Amino acid sequence: SNNPFDDFGRQHGSHVAGIITADGLDGRAIGVAPGARIIAGKVLDSQGKGNYSTIATGIYWAINGPDKIYGTSDDFEPDAINISIGGGNYQSICDNTSNEARDMTKAIQYARDRGAVVVVAAGNITPDNPGPYTTMPGCINEAFTVSNLSGNTINSSSKTGPAVDIAAPGTNIYSTVAGSGYGAKSGTSMASPMV
């Protein structure tokens, strides 16, 4: 649909957007770039599930605009694309490990070639996704992959590995949630929009 409303129960996308642009109505929630503009692309369903091809399509949409043609008047011209989602475990760079990875690599390179940095969460260690290594698309070499910094060290629940480029604050980050609320969340999804 044309409505990117954050209908995933944990209010994940709204929290991420607030980390970037919250205007400080609540003084504890001031975004890192409150004057920035955001285009919202929804690539997951209301259960937080999706597939890599939809993420790649979202990257092309962010660059090409609704008409899907680069260089026309509806291009969004983003400086950065934030991807605070991921799946799987990839011990090393995953660019050529599957058709999905190759397609994601092409999409990220396409964005970079048009001036947009693609900032991606490294992923979190969970019971459903154990192991320390990065998730897709964070394992793509062309992505700028972010781990969760807690104090002066990498948070123990943050994925790591050779694909990680930087760590940023991502623990107990207070930000907006859909509607008119606020709350604190932790993870690489919170660290990525900090960058």
Salt bridges, closest charged atoms under 4 A:
ASP7 OD1 - LYS42 NZ 2.77
ASP26 OD2 - ARG28 NH2 3.30
GLU142 OE1 - ARG112 NH1 3.17
